Amino acid sequence: MDYELNKILFDARQSKDKATLIRDFLLKVLQEDIDGKEKFNDEILEEAVELLEEVGSGAFYWMADIAVQMTVLAQCALRDVPTNVEAEVGNDASAEEIIKLVVRV
């Protein structure tokens, strides 16, 4: 029973660590965009490769899912439909605050 509990705790910690890596990568891409850095530069592409190697194909799917969530949020904003994001961070939320809310770790 101790083995099973330890495995559950280990798996949960590993999932949290992977989610944190993904969130941090998204925040870095956002910051590079804000800073006007060249998109798809060698450094960020190398980090993307390392991230995929470390966390696996689930990272690609999760990032795609996050993009879908962001698109739905944008659609709601265009139609003046309130969302839980607006309720939790307010109308003046930064992109960073929205990412941190949508990508909860």
Sequence and secondary structure as in RCSB ss.txt:
>XXXX:A:sequence
MDYELNKILFDARQSKDKATLIRDFLLKVLQEDIDGKEKFNDEILEEAVELLEEVGSGAFYWMADIAVQMTVLAQ
CALRDVPTNVEAEVGNDASAEEIIKLVVRV
>XXXX:A:secstr
 HHHHHHHHHHHHHHHHHHHHHHHHHHHHHHHHHHT  TT HHHHHHHHHHHHHH HHHHHHHHHHHHHHHHHHH
HHHTT   HHHHHH TT  HHHHHHHHS  
